[in-house]
Amino acid sequence: MTNETTRPTTRTHDHAIDPLFLERWSPRAFTGEAVPEAELLRMFEAARWSPSAYNSQPWRFLYALRDTPEWETFLALLVPGNQKWAKDTGALVFLVSNSRMKVGDELKPSYSHTLDAGAASLAFALQANRQGWHVHGMGGFDHERAGPTLNVPEHHRVEAAYAVGRATPWAELTEEQRAKERPNGRRPVTDFAFRGGFPQRQEQE
């Protein structure tokens, strides 16, 4: 298992939270170790229990394991910059959401399908960390080709791609990699949480 004890981090919390939220981060340097399918299914099991409108569960996870026939197809859908490092991960995943949900006996548009899929995405990533793996989410993939290539049906949206693998230990990184492989910080809560509504002159960022 990757030893992260010496990896520097600037992450601190302003309010008391569970450490698992600070421990989740998105490396780009991976060991090339394959992810066993049983390990990946445990991550999807966590996603399974995410909340969703009307319990519609709109998320769909499409995956390819390293050294399988599907691997190159999934890898080729990523933009070249992501392919460069994602080739060293152990599994590639695409998250798709269903824009319709069943309410009673009717199929209706789901206002929150992307939000619900996002909740499943976080559950998936946090569970991966608990198992000793890391997940790096990506918007950098071929949006036009992803649907047809992955046989995504009508009324579904390809939300994001994810690379799953073992993060390279700090001691094995080059100096160039170390400059990038540090868990980054976040804006303070006061930048995004406002009692009573948006401030009158809040800038749109």
C-alpha positions as CSV (number, residue, x, y, z in Angstrom):
1,M,0.0,0.0,0.0
2,T,1.2,3.5,-0.8
3,N,3.0,5.2,2.1
4,E,1.8,8.8,2.2
5,T,3.3,9.6,5.6
6,T,6.0,11.9,4.3
7,R,3.9,13.6,1.6
8,P,3.7,17.4,2.4
9,T,0.3,19.0,2.5
10,T,-1.1,22.4,3.1
11,R,-4.6,21.2,3.9
12,T,-6.1,22.5,7.2
13,H,-9.7,22.7,8.3
14,D,-11.3,25.8,9.8
15,H,-14.1,23.7,11.4
16,A,-13.9,20.2,12.9
17,I,-14.6,17.6,10.2
18,D,-13.8,13.9,9.7
19,P,-10.2,13.4,8.3
20,L,-11.4,11.4,5.3
21,F,-12.4,14.7,3.6
22,L,-8.8,16.0,3.9
23,E,-7.3,12.7,2.9
24,R,-9.1,12.6,-0.4
25,W,-7.1,14.2,-3.2
26,S,-6.3,13.7,-6.9
27,P,-2.8,12.6,-7.7
28,R,-1.4,12.3,-11.2
29,A,1.6,10.1,-10.5
30,F,0.5,6.4,-10.2
31,T,2.3,3.1,-9.8
32,G,0.7,1.2,-12.7
33,E,-0.7,-1.4,-10.4
34,A,-3.9,-3.0,-11.7
35,V,-7.1,-2.5,-9.7
36,P,-8.8,-5.8,-8.9
37,E,-12.4,-5.8,-10.1
38,A,-13.6,-6.8,-6.6
39,E,-11.9,-3.7,-5.2
40,L,-13.6,-1.5,-7.8
41,L,-17.0,-3.0,-7.1
42,R,-16.6,-2.1,-3.4
43,M,-16.2,1.5,-4.5
44,F,-19.4,1.2,-6.6
45,E,-21.1,-0.3,-3.6
46,A,-20.5,2.9,-1.6
47,A,-21.8,4.9,-4.5
48,R,-24.9,2.8,-4.5
49,W,-26.1,4.2,-1.2
50,S,-25.9,7.8,-2.3
51,P,-29.1,10.0,-2.0
52,S,-31.1,10.8,-5.1
53,A,-34.5,12.4,-5.9
54,Y,-37.3,9.9,-5.6
55,N,-34.6,7.3,-5.0
56,S,-34.2,7.3,-8.8
57,Q,-30.4,6.4,-8.5
58,P,-29.6,8.0,-11.9
59,W,-25.8,7.2,-11.8
60,R,-24.3,4.7,-14.2
61,F,-20.6,3.7,-13.9
62,L,-18.9,2.3,-17.0
63,Y,-15.4,0.9,-16.4
64,A,-12.4,-0.7,-17.9
65,L,-9.7,-2.5,-16.0
66,R,-6.0,-2.3,-16.8
67,D,-4.8,-5.0,-19.3
68,T,-8.2,-5.8,-20.5
69,P,-9.7,-5.4,-24.1
70,E,-11.7,-2.3,-23.0
71,W,-8.7,-0.4,-21.6
72,E,-7.4,1.2,-24.8
73,T,-10.9,2.3,-25.8
74,F,-11.5,4.1,-22.5
75,L,-8.0,5.6,-22.5
76,A,-8.4,6.9,-26.1
77,L,-11.4,8.9,-25.0
78,L,-9.3,11.1,-22.7
79,V,-7.6,14.3,-23.9
80,P,-3.9,13.8,-24.6
81,G,-2.8,15.6,-21.5
82,N,-4.8,13.2,-19.3
83,Q,-3.8,10.1,-21.3
84,K,-0.2,11.0,-20.4
85,W,-0.6,10.1,-16.7
86,A,-3.8,8.1,-16.7
87,K,-2.0,5.3,-18.6
88,D,-0.3,4.5,-15.3
89,T,-3.6,4.0,-13.4
90,G,-5.3,0.7,-12.7
91,A,-8.9,1.4,-13.8
92,L,-10.7,4.0,-15.9
93,V,-14.3,4.9,-15.2
94,F,-16.9,7.1,-16.9
95,L,-19.9,8.4,-14.9
96,V,-23.2,8.7,-16.7
97,S,-26.4,10.1,-15.4
98,N,-30.0,9.3,-16.5
99,S,-31.9,12.6,-17.1
100,R,-35.3,10.8,-16.6
101,M,-36.7,9.2,-13.5
102,K,-39.8,7.1,-12.7
103,V,-42.4,8.8,-10.6
104,G,-45.2,6.4,-10.0
105,D,-45.9,4.8,-13.4
106,E,-44.5,7.8,-15.4
107,L,-41.1,8.7,-16.7
108,K,-40.4,12.3,-16.0
109,P,-37.4,14.7,-16.4
110,S,-35.1,14.7,-13.4
111,Y,-34.1,18.1,-12.3
112,S,-31.3,16.8,-10.1
113,H,-29.8,13.9,-12.1
114,T,-26.4,15.6,-12.3
115,L,-26.4,16.6,-8.7
116,D,-27.4,13.0,-7.6
117,A,-24.6,11.5,-9.8
118,G,-22.2,13.9,-8.2
119,A,-23.2,12.6,-4.8
120,A,-22.4,9.1,-6.0
121,S,-19.1,10.3,-7.4
122,L,-17.9,11.6,-4.0
123,A,-19.0,8.4,-2.3
124,F,-17.1,6.4,-4.8
125,A,-13.9,8.5,-4.3
126,L,-14.1,8.5,-0.5
127,Q,-14.5,4.7,-0.4
128,A,-11.6,4.3,-2.8
129,N,-9.4,6.3,-0.3
130,R,-10.5,4.1,2.5
131,Q,-9.4,1.1,0.5
132,G,-5.9,2.6,-0.1
133,W,-6.6,3.8,-3.7
134,H,-6.9,7.2,-5.2
135,V,-9.4,8.6,-7.7
136,H,-8.7,11.5,-10.1
137,G,-11.8,13.0,-11.7
138,M,-11.6,14.5,-15.2
139,G,-13.7,16.7,-17.4
140,G,-11.0,16.4,-20.1
141,F,-12.3,13.8,-22.4
142,D,-13.9,13.7,-25.9
143,H,-17.4,14.7,-25.1
144,E,-18.6,14.1,-28.6
145,R,-17.2,10.6,-29.0
146,A,-17.7,9.3,-25.4
147,G,-21.5,8.7,-25.8
148,P,-21.4,6.7,-29.0
149,T,-18.2,4.9,-28.1
150,L,-19.6,3.7,-24.8
151,N,-23.0,2.9,-26.2
152,V,-24.7,5.5,-23.9
153,P,-28.5,5.5,-24.5
154,E,-30.7,8.5,-25.2
155,H,-31.6,10.7,-22.2
156,H,-28.3,10.0,-20.5
157,R,-25.4,12.4,-20.0
158,V,-21.7,11.5,-19.7
159,E,-20.7,13.5,-16.7
160,A,-17.0,12.8,-16.1
161,A,-14.1,10.4,-16.4
162,Y,-12.1,9.0,-13.4
163,A,-8.8,7.3,-13.1
164,V,-8.3,4.9,-10.2
165,G,-4.9,3.6,-9.0
166,R,-2.2,3.6,-6.4
167,A,-0.5,6.9,-5.9
168,T,3.3,6.8,-6.3
169,P,5.1,7.1,-2.9
170,W,6.6,10.5,-2.3
171,A,10.1,9.0,-2.0
172,E,9.8,7.7,-5.6
173,L,8.8,10.9,-7.2
174,T,11.1,13.1,-9.3
175,E,11.6,16.7,-8.2
176,E,9.4,17.8,-11.1
177,Q,6.6,15.5,-10.0
178,R,6.9,16.6,-6.4
179,A,6.1,20.1,-7.4
180,K,2.7,18.9,-8.6
181,E,2.0,16.0,-6.3
182,R,1.0,17.9,-3.2
183,P,-2.7,17.9,-2.0
184,N,-4.0,21.4,-2.7
185,G,-6.0,23.7,-0.4
186,R,-9.5,25.1,-0.7
187,R,-11.2,28.5,-0.4
188,P,-12.6,29.3,3.1
189,V,-16.2,28.5,3.9
190,T,-16.9,32.3,4.1
191,D,-16.3,32.4,0.3
192,F,-19.2,30.1,-0.5
193,A,-21.7,29.9,2.4
194,F,-23.9,33.0,3.0
195,R,-26.6,33.2,5.6
196,G,-29.8,34.7,4.1
197,G,-28.8,34.7,0.4
198,F,-26.1,36.1,-1.8
199,P,-24.4,39.3,-0.6
200,Q,-25.7,42.2,-2.7
201,R,-22.4,42.8,-4.5
202,Q,-21.2,39.2,-4.6
203,E,-18.9,38.7,-7.6
204,Q,-19.7,35.8,-9.9
205,E,-16.7,33.5,-10.0
